[in-house]
């Protein structure tokens, strides 16, 4: 591979296995995603989510399971950050 698989700088050194590439590409196809560099911000977020989750869980070989698990992971991360922000700034909870 001559260029990194992902544009995410944290994944720059990651070389996915052929099985991971196949699983990710199948998941992208199921979601109707375009290549990372060609899409809009939502497309890039989805592609990056699949890449990150695949990096964290190389044992996943089912593309549908990758989609479900990756986006559940993303939802938990967003919720965790939101809760963290409201703990640091309690005024957010009051609608200020």
ZAKEKE-82690 format. One record per atom (N, C-alpha, C, O): residue number from 1; residue in one letter; chain; z, y, x. Coordinates in pm, whole numbers. Layout:
% ZAKEKE-82690
NUM  a  A  Z  Y  X
...
***
This chain:
% ZAKEKE-82690
1  x  A  0  -116  85
1  x  A  0  0  0
1  x  A  0  123  90
1  x  A  87  137  176
2  x  A  -97  212  72
2  x  A  -108  328  159
2  x  A  -31  448  108
2  x  A  9  534  188
3  x  A  -8  457  -22
3  x  A  71  568  -75
3  x  A  188  510  -154
3  x  A  183  395  -197
4  x  A  294  589  -172
4  x  A  409  537  -248
4  x  A  369  498  -390
4  x  A  280  558  -450
5  x  A  436  399  -442
5  x  A  408  353  -578
5  x  A  446  459  -681
5  x  A  383  469  -786
6  x  A  550  536  -651
6  x  A  601  636  -744
6  x  A  601  774  -679
6  x  A  614  785  -557
7  x  A  585  877  -760
7  x  A  596  1013  -707
7  x  A  740  1059  -697
7  x  A  767  1166  -642
8  x  A  833  981  -749
8  x  A  975  1014  -738
8  x  A  1016  1002  -592
8  x  A  1007  893  -535
9  x  A  1061  1113  -528
9  x  A  1096  1107  -386
9  x  A  1207  1006  -355
9  x  A  1213  954  -243
10  x  A  1293  977  -452
10  x  A  1399  878  -429
10  x  A  1344  736  -423
10  x  A  1412  644  -377
11  x  A  1223  718  -471
11  x  A  1160  586  -467
11  x  A  1051  578  -361
11  x  A  975  481  -357
12  x  A  1043  679  -276
12  x  A  934  687  -178
12  x  A  926  564  -88
12  x  A  816  521  -54
13  x  A  1037  508  -49
13  x  A  1037  392  39
13  x  A  1029  258  -33
13  x  A  1025  153  32
14  x  A  1027  261  -165
14  x  A  1026  138  -245
14  x  A  888  76  -246
14  x  A  789  142  -278
15  x  A  882  -50  -213
15  x  A  758  -127  -221
15  x  A  781  -238  -324
15  x  A  841  -341  -293
16  x  A  734  -216  -447
16  x  A  757  -316  -551
16  x  A  678  -443  -523
16  x  A  572  -441  -460
17  x  A  732  -552  -570
17  x  A  663  -681  -556
17  x  A  541  -683  -647
17  x  A  532  -603  -741
18  x  A  448  -772  -621
18  x  A  332  -784  -711
18  x  A  374  -810  -856
18  x  A  311  -759  -949
19  x  A  481  -888  -875
19  x  A  529  -915  -1011
19  x  A  583  -788  -1075
19  x  A  559  -763  -1193
20  x  A  657  -707  -999
20  x  A  708  -582  -1053
20  x  A  593  -489  -1092
20  x  A  596  -427  -1198
21  x  A  493  -481  -1008
21  x  A  378  -396  -1038
21  x  A  311  -442  -1166
21  x  A  277  -360  -1252
22  x  A  292  -571  -1179
22  x  A  229  -627  -1300
22  x  A  311  -594  -1424
22  x  A  257  -553  -1526
23  x  A  443  -613  -1416
23  x  A  532  -587  -1529
23  x  A  529  -440  -1567
23  x  A  521  -406  -1685
24  x  A  537  -353  -1468
24  x  A  536  -208  -1494
24  x  A  402  -166  -1554
24  x  A  399  -90  -1650
25  x  A  293  -215  -1500
25  x  A  162  -179  -1552
25  x  A  143  -229  -1695
25  x  A  82  -160  -1777
26  x  A  193  -347  -1726
26  x  A  186  -398  -1863
26  x  A  268  -310  -1957
26  x  A  226  -279  -2068
27  x  A  387  -269  -1911
27  x  A  472  -182  -1992
27  x  A  404  -47  -2014
27  x  A  407  6  -2125
28  x  A  344  7  -1910
28  x  A  272  135  -1926
28  x  A  159  121  -2028
28  x  A  139  209  -2111
29  x  A  87  10  -2020
29  x  A  -22  -14  -2114
29  x  A  31  -22  -2258
29  x  A  -27  37  -2349
30  x  A  140  -96  -2278
30  x  A  199  -108  -2411
30  x  A  239  28  -2468
30  x  A  229  51  -2589
31  x  A  284  118  -2381
31  x  A  328  251  -2424
31  x  A  214  352  -2427
31  x  A  232  466  -2470
32  x  A  97  312  -2381
32  x  A  -18  403  -2379
32  x  A  -3  514  -2277
32  x  A  -51  625  -2299
33  x  A  63  485  -2166
33  x  A  85  586  -2063
33  x  A  -33  595  -1968
33  x  A  -103  496  -1944
34  x  A  -54  713  -1915
34  x  A  -158  737  -1815
34  x  A  -91  738  -1678
34  x  A  32  741  -1671
35  x  A  -169  737  -1570
35  x  A  -108  744  -1437
35  x  A  -14  865  -1427
35  x  A  -39  971  -1486
36  x  A  91  848  -1351
36  x  A  197  947  -1340
36  x  A  145  1088  -1311
36  x  A  187  1184  -1375
37  x  A  54  1098  -1215
37  x  A  6  1229  -1174
37  x  A  -93  1291  -1273
37  x  A  -124  1410  -1261
38  x  A  -142  1215  -1370
38  x  A  -239  1265  -1467
38  x  A  -176  1310  -1598
38  x  A  -240  1380  -1677
39  x  A  -53  1271  -1624
39  x  A  6  1295  -1754
39  x  A  91  1419  -1762
39  x  A  112  1490  -1663
40  x  A  140  1445  -1882
40  x  A  230  1558  -1905
40  x  A  373  1519  -1866
40  x  A  396  1409  -1815
41  x  A  466  1609  -1890
41  x  A  605  1586  -1848
41  x  A  665  1463  -1918
41  x  A  739  1387  -1855
42  x  A  634  1444  -2044
42  x  A  688  1328  -2117
42  x  A  633  1199  -2059
42  x  A  707  1102  -2040
43  x  A  504  1197  -2031
43  x  A  442  1080  -1969
43  x  A  509  1050  -1834
43  x  A  543  935  -1805
44  x  A  527  1154  -1751
44  x  A  589  1136  -1619
44  x  A  732  1083  -1631
44  x  A  773  997  -1554
45  x  A  808  1135  -1728
45  x  A  945  1087  -1750
45  x  A  945  939  -1785
45  x  A  1027  863  -1733
46  x  A  856  898  -1872
46  x  A  850  758  -1914
46  x  A  809  667  -1798
46  x  A  867  561  -1777
47  x  A  707  710  -1723
47  x  A  664  631  -1608
47  x  A  777  620  -1507
47  x  A  804  511  -1455
48  x  A  843  732  -1479
48  x  A  953  731  -1382
48  x  A  1067  642  -1430
48  x  A  1128  571  -1349
49  x  A  1097  646  -1559
49  x  A  1205  562  -1613
49  x  A  1174  415  -1592
49  x  A  1262  338  -1552
50  x  A  1051  375  -1618
50  x  A  1012  235  -1595
50  x  A  1023  199  -1447
50  x  A  1071  91  -1413
51  x  A  978  288  -1359
51  x  A  983  263  -1216
51  x  A  1127  248  -1167
51  x  A  1160  153  -1097
52  x  A  1211  343  -1205
52  x  A  1352  341  -1161
52  x  A  1420  214  -1210
52  x  A  1489  146  -1134
53  x  A  1401  182  -1337
53  x  A  1469  65  -1391
53  x  A  1419  -63  -1326
53  x  A  1496  -155  -1300
54  x  A  1290  -69  -1300
54  x  A  1235  -186  -1232
54  x  A  1291  -197  -1091
54  x  A  1317  -308  -1043
55  x  A  1308  -85  -1025
55  x  A  1367  -84  -890
55  x  A  1511  -136  -895
55  x  A  1552  -213  -808
56  x  A  1585  -95  -997
56  x  A  1724  -138  -1011
56  x  A  1737  -284  -1057
56  x  A  1836  -351  -1027
57  x  A  1637  -332  -1131
57  x  A  1641  -467  -1189
57  x  A  1511  -542  -1161
57  x  A  1432  -565  -1252
58  x  A  1490  -580  -1036
58  x  A  1365  -648  -1000
58  x  A  1347  -785  -1067
58  x  A  1237  -840  -1068
59  x  A  1453  -837  -1123
59  x  A  1445  -968  -1187
59  x  A  1373  -963  -1323
59  x  A  1333  -1067  -1375
60  x  A  1358  -843  -1380
60  x  A  1290  -830  -1509
60  x  A  1140  -853  -1493
60  x  A  1073  -782  -1417
61  x  A  1088  -951  -1563
61  x  A  946  -981  -1554
61  x  A  875  -969  -1688
61  x  A  753  -986  -1695
62  x  A  949  -941  -1794
62  x  A  890  -924  -1926
62  x  A  873  -775  -1954
62  x  A  971  -700  -1954
63  x  A  750  -731  -1976
63  x  A  722  -589  -1992
63  x  A  793  -528  -2114
63  x  A  841  -415  -2107
64  x  A  799  -601  -2224
64  x  A  868  -549  -2343
64  x  A  1017  -535  -2317
64  x  A  1078  -438  -2361
65  x  A  1075  -629  -2246
65  x  A  1217  -620  -2212
65  x  A  1242  -503  -2117
65  x  A  1343  -433  -2129
66  x  A  1150  -482  -2023
66  x  A  1161  -367  -1932
66  x  A  1163  -238  -2013
66  x  A  1246  -151  -1987
67  x  A  1073  -224  -2108
67  x  A  1069  -103  -2191
67  x  A  1201  -83  -2264
67  x  A  1260  25  -2258
68  x  A  1247  -185  -2332
68  x  A  1371  -174  -2410
68  x  A  1490  -141  -2323
68  x  A  1567  -49  -2354
69  x  A  1506  -214  -2214
69  x  A  1621  -192  -2125
69  x  A  1614  -57  -2055
69  x  A  1716  11  -2042
70  x  A  1495  -18  -2010
70  x  A  1480  107  -1936
70  x  A  1513  227  -2025
70  x  A  1581  319  -1981
71  x  A  1466  227  -2147
71  x  A  1490  342  -2233
71  x  A  1632  343  -2291
71  x  A  1685  449  -2325
72  x  A  1693  227  -2303
72  x  A  1835  222  -2339
72  x  A  1917  280  -2223
72  x  A  2012  355  -2246
73  x  A  1881  245  -2102
73  x  A  1945  298  -1982
73  x  A  1931  451  -1978
73  x  A  2028  522  -1951
74  x  A  1810  501  -2004
74  x  A  1786  645  -2003
74  x  A  1871  714  -2109
74  x  A  1931  818  -2082
75  x  A  1877  658  -2229
75  x  A  1957  718  -2336
75  x  A  2104  725  -2296
75  x  A  2171  825  -2324
76  x  A  2155  622  -2233
76  x  A  2295  622  -2189
76  x  A  2317  727  -2081
76  x  A  2421  794  -2080
77  x  A  2221  744  -1990
77  x  A  2233  845  -1884
77  x  A  2237  985  -1944
77  x  A  2317  1069  -1902
78  x  A  2151  1011  -2041
78  x  A  2146  1143  -2105
78  x  A  2277  1168  -2178
78  x  A  2334  1277  -2168
79  x  A  2326  1069  -2251
79  x  A  2452  1084  -2324
79  x  A  2568  1109  -2228
79  x  A  2654  1193  -2254
80  x  A  2570  1036  -2118
80  x  A  2676  1052  -2019
80  x  A  2674  1193  -1960
80  x  A  2779  1254  -1943
81  x  A  2556  1244  -1928
81  x  A  2545  1381  -1874
81  x  A  2588  1484  -1977
81  x  A  2656  1581  -1943
82  x  A  2550  1464  -2101
82  x  A  2587  1557  -2207
82  x  A  2739  1561  -2223
82  x  A  2798  1668  -2236
83  x  A  2801  1444  -2222
83  x  A  2948  1438  -2234
83  x  A  3015  1504  -2115
83  x  A  3116  1573  -2129
84  x  A  2959  1483  -1997
84  x  A  3013  1543  -1875
84  x  A  3007  1695  -1883
84  x  A  3101  1763  -1844
85  x  A  2896  1748  -1932
85  x  A  2880  1893  -1944
85  x  A  2981  1952  -2042
85  x  A  3039  2057  -2015
86  x  A  3002  1885  -2155
86  x  A  3095  1939  -2254
86  x  A  3239  1930  -2206
86  x  A  3322  2010  -2248
87  x  A  3270  1835  -2120
87  x  A  3405  1829  -2062
87  x  A  3428  1945  -1967
87  x  A  3538  2000  -1960
88  x  A  3322  1982  -1892
88  x  A  3335  2094  -1798
88  x  A  3334  2227  -1870
88  x  A  3395  2323  -1822
89  x  A  3266  2236  -1984
89  x  A  3255  2360  -2058
89  x  A  3289  2335  -2204
89  x  A  3199  2315  -2286
90  x  A  3418  2335  -2238
90  x  A  3460  2301  -2375
90  x  A  3402  2396  -2480
90  x  A  3397  2358  -2597
91  x  A  3359  2515  -2444
91  x  A  3302  2609  -2541
91  x  A  3174  2554  -2602
91  x  A  3137  2592  -2713
92  x  A  3104  2465  -2530
92  x  A  2982  2406  -2585
92  x  A  3011  2326  -2711
92  x  A  2929  2321  -2803
93  x  A  3127  2265  -2716
93  x  A  3162  2184  -2833
93  x  A  3182  2272  -2956
93  x  A  3163  2227  -3069
94  x  A  3221  2398  -2934
94  x  A  3248  2488  -3045
94  x  A  3122  2560  -3091
94  x  A  3127  2640  -3184
95  x  A  3012  2533  -3028
95  x  A  2885  2592  -3068
95  x  A  2857  2726  -3003
95  x  A  2770  2799  -3051
96  x  A  2925  2760  -2898
96  x  A  2902  2888  -2829
96  x  A  2790  2878  -2730
96  x  A  2757  2976  -2663
***
